[in-house]
Structure formats: C-alpha cells, structure tokens
Amino acid sequence: MKHIVKIITILVTISALWIGLLQASILPRSYTWLPPLYFIVSLGCYGLLMVGVGLMQFPTCPQEAVLLQQDIVEAKEFLKQRNVDVGCSN
C-alpha cells in the first residue's frame, strides 16, 4: 500500500508540474508531448535498474542447495524403484 501512495504522489506531482509548465507557456505547445515521453522512458530505466539491483543482491542459500540435491537423489531413487527412466545416469 505504501508503494501505491508513493507512485500516486509522484504521478500527481509530475502532472501538476507539466500542467504548470503548459499554463505558464514555459513549454511551447509543439513540445507538449516531450515531458510524458521523458517520464515514461525514465520510469522504464528506473524499472530496469531496480531489476538489476535485485538480481545483484539475490541471496544465495547454500543450505537450500544441499537440500535440493538430496531431494533430487531421493526422487531419482523413488522413480528407479518404479522402473521409470529419468534420462540421467547419475
């Protein structure tokens, strides 16, 4: 819920700024499409940055990896008992 409030606040602020620039004639009418375009591109760059940061900080769990390997061995043994070929010689 907090993120939604932040996003709405940012959108309202940017919209107010954009309308203010149009009303004050600081921004020529021929360039009225630029600020929303810049905002969309900036939002996309921010999203890619957050995905990249999230991937860089992705936690590794060595204990979980060991448990997963044990589960795989267990599943292979179970399937081998039932005469199911798992397609791997290990």
Secondary structure, DSSP 8 states (H G I E B T S, - for coil): -HHHHHHHHHHHHHHHHHHHHHHTT-S-GGGTTHHHHHHHHHHHHHHHHHHHHHHHT----HHHHHHHHHHHHHHHHHHHHTT---S---
